[in-house]
């Protein structure tokens, strides 16, 4: 999700959505079957792509580590990263 508060111009919001969607698509096989909501809090552009990509991968690593638990340990609970 990219709010108008973060990026006033729709061009910027759409760029940010496309970047995040593509990063997710590339790593989809390594992500546990979960519903994810990604909420952008700062505007980023083409110049910050490498930083956004690295941060996205770090968050996925943390998410995978948090959701990797032994089978049969009880009901699933929401994970906030």
FENWOHU-V959377 format. One record per residue. N is the residue number from 1. SS is DSSP state (h for helix, s for strand, l for the rest). NEAR is the number of other C-alpha atoms within 10 Angstrom. Layout:
# FENWOHU-V959377
N,SS,NEAR ; N,SS,NEAR
This chain:
# FENWOHU-V959377
1,l,12 ; 2,l,20 ; 3,l,14 ; 4,l,11 ; 5,l,10 ; 6,l,14 ; 7,l,18 ; 8,l,12 ; 9,l,10 ; 10,h,12 ; 11,h,10 ; 12,h,17 ; 13,h,20 ; 14,h,13 ; 15,h,15 ; 16,h,22 ; 17,h,17 ; 18,h,12 ; 19,h,16 ; 20,h,18 ; 21,h,12 ; 22,h,12 ; 23,h,15 ; 24,h,18 ; 25,h,10 ; 26,h,10 ; 27,h,11 ; 28,h,11 ; 29,h,9 ; 30,h,11 ; 31,l,14 ; 32,l,12 ; 33,l,9 ; 34,l,9 ; 35,l,6 ; 36,l,9 ; 37,l,7 ; 38,l,11 ; 39,l,10 ; 40,l,16 ; 41,l,12 ; 42,l,10 ; 43,l,15 ; 44,l,17 ; 45,l,12 ; 46,h,10 ; 47,h,8 ; 48,h,10 ; 49,h,13 ; 50,h,10 ; 51,h,10 ; 52,h,18 ; 53,h,15 ; 54,h,11 ; 55,h,12 ; 56,h,16 ; 57,h,14 ; 58,h,12 ; 59,h,13 ; 60,h,18 ; 61,h,14 ; 62,h,13 ; 63,h,16 ; 64,h,14 ; 65,h,10 ; 66,h,12 ; 67,h,17 ; 68,l,10 ; 69,l,11 ; 70,l,7 ; 71,l,6 ; 72,l,6 ; 73,l,7 ; 74,l,8 ; 75,l,5 ; 76,l,8 ; 77,l,7 ; 78,l,8 ; 79,l,10 ; 80,l,6 ; 81,l,8
